[in-house]
Amino acid sequence: MIGAAMMASEGIAAKMETKIDGFLSTRYSITDEPAFYLEDRDSGGINEDGSFYGTKLGLNISTQVNEKMSVATQLLSTIQEGGYATKLDWAFANLNLSPTLDLRVGKIKYPVGLVNEYVDVGVAYPWIQAPVVVYSELPTAAQATREAYTGISFLKTVSVEDWVYSADFFAGQVDLTGMTIKKLLGVSLRANWDDMVEIQLATYQGTMRPTDLTAPMATAMDGKTHGATTLGIKSDINNILVFAEYAKVEMDTEGMMKDRMNSDSWYVTLAYRMGKWMPHITLQDWQQKSGMGATDGYGSTITTAGLNYSISSKTVVKFEVSTIETDQYNNTGLLASTGIGLFPTDITLQDDSTQMYSVALDTVF
């Protein structure tokens, strides 16, 4: 189908146009807790020693092959404890089948979550890091959305007066560390009113296939379904910026694993533009079961106050203070030995409340 469309395109002999864009986020955070937040020591998590966790550089390369087809890719380099790691973030071809229908094939950014398709570009949103209760992919976190999937997408877009409606039907697989999500099927529906109000409803489901059956719990998850449903709204009117999202994650595991990874999470952000300044506040909440009893599990509530200063339309300096409240309902829960929610290591927290201070410089070029 792609070959036939390219042969039929009047622009097949046209000169290809290539664009290179990029972004840089430099972040520094420190907590009052010796345990590592979000990652472990090897992955560069955040603790009382301070960390540049989240620092990254991305390069976007896009080429207009002809009037019908374009190719885009992103290379992403992120900081690690031993240096930087560079990977192919996404790379796909886009074929315009009609004025309102596009076909995309390759490694495509996951279309679940209000900001997931540009989650690495810090200039595009108010936070230093997108709310982790929805956007974290840690094994013990919500896992409501993913970085990218390999497969196919049909994107239908229709404009009606001031509204733009889109429906993204996608299928393929997601490759994770020690796990592949096969037979992925999903749909993401969006409605945008004059770039001031955006609503998204998305849902997907796939089959878990561990790549290492000797790993803990691999057999119990093999062949089971993993899915999520998210609902989000963004409003940007009269200098008042609001984000709100809810995510429900479910796995169909049975026996001792039943409901283990099921979770509910949400966040709300309120920001106000005052010239070059933008104060904002975010409340996040995430609750997940982990054991056999009704009270087994853990959760996190995160409150963040921030202040941004726009040096220009392309560069923003950000300051944040966060309070991370951690609940572990039952120390004998199945996940008690693998961490406490967003502190995914075998640790004992000094306090149920952790303070984190962060500063960042985000720019695009």
C-alpha positions in Angstrom: 0.0 0.0 0.0 2.8 2.4 0.9 4.7 1.5 -2.3 1.6 2.0 -4.5 0.9 5.4 -2.9 4.5 6.5 -3.4 4.5 5.5 -7.1 1.2 7.4 -7.6 2.5 10.6 -5.8 3.2 13.5 -8.1 6.0 14.6 -5.7 8.0 11.4 -5.9 10.7 13.2 -7.9 10.7 16.3 -5.7 13.8 17.1 -3.6 13.6 15.8 -0.1 13.5 18.4 2.7 15.1 17.5 6.0 14.8 19.3 9.3 16.8 18.8 12.5 15.4 20.1 15.8 16.4 19.4 19.4 15.9 19.9 23.1 18.0 19.9 26.2 16.9 19.5 29.8 19.4 19.9 32.6 18.0 18.9 36.0 19.3 18.7 39.5 17.3 17.3 42.5 18.1 16.5 46.1 16.1 14.9 48.9 16.4 14.5 52.7 16.2 10.7 52.4 19.1 8.2 51.9 16.9 5.8 49.9 16.8 6.4 46.1 13.7 8.0 44.7 12.4 6.8 41.3 15.5 4.7 40.5 18.3 2.9 42.2 22.0 3.9 42.4 23.0 2.2 39.2 20.2 4.0 37.2 20.9 7.4 38.8 18.1 7.9 41.2 17.6 10.8 43.6 18.6 10.8 47.3 20.2 13.0 49.9 23.5 13.1 47.9 21.8 14.9 45.0 21.4 13.8 41.4 21.2 15.1 37.9 18.5 12.4 37.2 16.3 13.4 34.3 19.0 15.3 32.4 18.6 14.6 28.7 19.4 15.7 25.2 17.2 14.9 22.2 17.6 15.3 18.4 14.6 15.2 16.1 15.2 14.5 12.4 12.3 14.7 9.9 12.3 14.3 6.1 9.5 15.1 3.7 10.1 12.3 1.2 7.3 13.5 -1.2 3.9 15.1 -1.0 2.4 11.9 0.6 5.1 10.5 2.8 7.4 11.8 5.6 9.9 10.0 7.9 10.7 11.2 11.4 13.0 9.9 14.2 14.3 11.0 17.6 17.6 10.1 19.2 17.6 10.5 23.0 20.6 10.6 25.3 19.9 10.4 29.1 22.2 10.6 32.0 23.2 7.4 33.9 25.4 6.8 36.9 28.3 5.8 34.6 27.7 8.4 31.9 25.1 8.9 29.2 23.1 6.3 27.3 21.8 7.0 23.8 18.9 5.2 22.2 16.5 5.4 19.3 13.4 6.9 21.0 11.1 6.6 18.1 11.3 6.3 14.3 8.4 6.0 11.9 7.1 6.7 8.4 3.9 8.7 7.9 1.8 8.2 4.8 -1.0 10.6 4.1 -3.8 8.4 2.7 -6.3 11.3 2.4 -6.7 14.9 3.7 -8.1 13.4 7.0 -6.4 10.0 7.3 -2.7 9.1 8.0 -1.0 5.8 8.2 2.1 5.5 10.5 4.4 2.5 10.7 7.6 1.9 12.7 8.5 2.7 16.3 5.8 5.3 17.3 5.4 7.4 20.4 2.7 6.0 22.7 -0.5 8.1 22.1 -1.7 7.6 25.7 -1.6 10.6 28.1 -2.0 14.3 27.5 1.7 15.0 27.2 3.2 11.6 26.5 4.0 12.3 22.8 6.3 15.2 23.9 7.0 14.1 27.5 10.8 14.6 27.2 10.4 18.3 26.0 10.4 20.2 29.2 9.6 23.6 27.6 6.2 22.2 26.5 4.8 21.9 30.1 5.1 23.5 33.5 6.7 20.7 35.5 10.3 19.7 35.8 9.2 16.1 35.3 5.8 15.0 34.1 3.6 13.6 36.9 5.2 10.3 37.8 1.9 8.7 39.0 0.9 8.6 35.3 4.1 8.8 33.3 6.6 6.6 35.2 7.5 3.3 33.7 9.1 1.8 36.8 8.2 -1.9 37.4 6.6 -1.0 40.7 4.9 2.2 39.5 1.6 2.6 37.8 2.8 1.9 34.2 -0.3 3.7 32.8 1.5 4.6 29.6 4.7 3.7 27.7 7.6 5.4 25.9 6.8 4.0 22.4 5.5 0.9 20.6 6.5 -0.8 17.4 3.6 -1.3 15.0 1.0 0.5 13.0 -1.3 3.5 13.5 -4.3 4.9 11.6 -4.9 8.5 12.6 -8.2 10.1 11.6 -8.5 13.9 12.1 -11.6 16.0 11.4 -12.2 19.7 12.0 -15.6 21.1 12.8 -15.7 24.9 13.3 -13.3 25.7 16.3 -13.0 22.0 17.2 -10.5 19.4 16.0 -11.3 15.8 16.6 -8.9 12.9 16.2 -9.0 9.1 16.7 -5.8 7.1 16.7 -6.2 3.4 16.3 -2.9 1.6 17.1 -1.6 -2.0 17.2 1.8 -3.6 17.7 4.1 -4.5 20.6 6.1 -2.9 23.4 9.6 -4.1 24.3 10.5 -3.6 28.0 13.3 -4.9 30.2 12.6 -8.6 30.7 9.1 -8.3 29.1 7.4 -7.8 25.8 3.8 -6.7 25.5 2.4 -8.6 22.5 -0.9 -8.2 20.6 -1.2 -4.6 21.7 -4.5 -2.9 20.6 -5.6 0.5 21.6 -7.4 3.7 20.7 -6.8 7.3 21.7 -9.5 9.9 21.2 -8.9 13.7 21.4 -10.9 16.8 21.1 -9.2 20.2 20.9 -11.1 23.5 21.0 -9.1 26.4 19.5 -5.9 25.3 21.3 -7.4 26.4 24.6 -9.1 23.2 25.7 -8.0 19.6 25.0 -9.7 16.4 26.2 -8.2 12.9 25.7 -9.7 9.5 26.4 -7.4 6.5 25.7 -7.5 2.8 26.4 -5.3 -0.2 25.4 -4.7 -3.8 26.2 -1.9 -6.3 25.4 -0.6 -9.8 26.4 2.5 -10.0 28.6 5.3 -12.3 27.4 8.4 -12.4 29.7 11.6 -12.7 27.8 13.2 -14.4 30.9 11.0 -17.1 32.4 13.4 -17.6 35.2 12.8 -14.1 36.5 10.6 -13.7 39.7 6.9 -13.8 38.9 7.6 -14.3 35.2 5.6 -17.5 34.9 2.6 -15.9 36.8 2.5 -13.0 34.3 3.1 -15.0 31.1 0.1 -14.8 28.8 -1.8 -12.5 31.1 -3.3 -9.2 29.8 -2.2 -5.8 30.8 -4.3 -2.7 30.1 -5.0 0.8 31.1 -7.6 3.5 30.6 -6.8 7.2 30.9 -8.8 10.4 30.8 -7.3 13.8 30.7 -8.2 17.5 30.2 -6.0 20.5 29.6 -7.2 24.1 29.7 -5.2 27.3 28.8 -7.5 30.3 29.1 -6.7 33.9 30.3 -3.2 33.0 31.5 -4.7 30.2 33.7 -3.3 26.8 32.8 -4.9 23.6 34.2 -4.0 19.9 33.7 -5.9 17.0 35.2 -5.6 13.3 34.4 -6.8 10.0 35.8 -5.4 6.5 35.0 -6.7 3.0 35.8 -4.3 0.1 35.3 -5.5 -3.6 35.4 -3.9 -7.0 35.0 -5.8 -10.3 34.9 -3.4 -12.2 37.1 -4.9 -14.9 39.4 -4.2 -16.5 42.8 -1.6 -14.9 44.9 -0.9 -12.4 42.1 -4.5 -11.4 41.7 -5.0 -7.6 41.6 -1.3 -7.2 42.5 -0.6 -4.6 39.8 -4.0 -3.0 39.6 -3.8 0.7 40.5 -5.6 4.0 40.4 -3.8 7.3 40.0 -4.6 11.0 39.3 -3.1 14.4 39.3 -4.2 18.0 39.1 -2.1 21.0 38.2 -2.9 24.7 38.4 -0.6 27.4 36.9 -0.9 31.1 36.3 1.2 33.2 33.8 2.4 36.5 35.1 4.6 37.9 32.3 7.8 35.8 32.3 6.9 34.2 35.6 4.6 31.1 36.1 3.9 29.8 39.7 2.2 26.4 39.7 1.1 23.7 42.1 0.5 20.0 41.5 -1.2 17.3 43.6 -0.5 13.7 42.6 -2.0 10.5 44.1 -1.4 6.8 43.4 -2.7 3.7 45.1 -1.8 0.1 44.2 -2.5 -3.3 45.7 0.4 -5.7 46.3 -0.7 -8.6 48.5 -3.4 -11.0 49.2 -5.3 -9.0 51.9 -7.7 -6.1 51.5 -5.2 -3.8 53.3 -2.0 -5.0 51.5 -0.5 -2.5 49.2 1.2 0.9 49.1 0.6 4.4 47.7 2.1 7.8 47.3 0.8 11.3 47.5 3.0 14.0 46.1 2.5 17.8 46.5 4.7 20.1 44.4 5.0 23.9 44.3 7.0 25.4 41.5 8.0 28.7 39.9 9.1 29.0 36.3 10.9 31.9 34.6 10.9 32.2 30.8 14.2 33.6 29.5 12.7 33.4 26.0 10.0 31.5 24.2 12.5 28.6 23.8 14.2 28.6 27.3 12.7 28.2 30.7 14.3 28.0 34.2 12.3 26.0 36.8 12.3 25.7 40.6 10.3 23.1 42.5 9.8 21.9 46.1 8.0 18.6 46.6 6.6 16.6 49.5 6.4 12.9 48.9 4.1 11.1 51.3 4.5 7.3 51.2 2.0 4.7 52.6 2.8 1.0 53.0 -0.3 -0.6 54.3 1.1 -4.0 55.3 4.7 -4.8 55.6 4.0 -8.5 54.8 2.6 -7.6 51.4 4.1 -9.4 48.4 6.1 -6.4 47.3 7.4 -5.5 50.7 10.8 -6.9 49.8 11.1 -5.1 46.4 10.4 -1.5 47.5 7.8 0.9 48.5 6.1 2.3 45.5 8.3 5.0 43.9 11.2 4.0 46.1 11.8 0.7 44.2 14.6 -0.8 46.2 14.8 -3.1 49.3 14.9 -0.2 51.8 13.4 1.1 55.0 12.4 4.8 54.7 13.5 7.0 57.5 10.2 8.9 57.4 6.8 8.5 55.7 7.4 12.0 54.3 10.3 13.0 52.0 11.2 16.5 50.9 12.7 17.0 47.4 14.2 20.2 46.0 14.7 20.6 42.2 16.0 23.1 39.6 16.0 22.7 35.9 16.9 24.5 32.6 14.8 23.5 29.6 15.5 24.7 26.1 14.6 23.8 22.5 16.7 24.6 19.4 
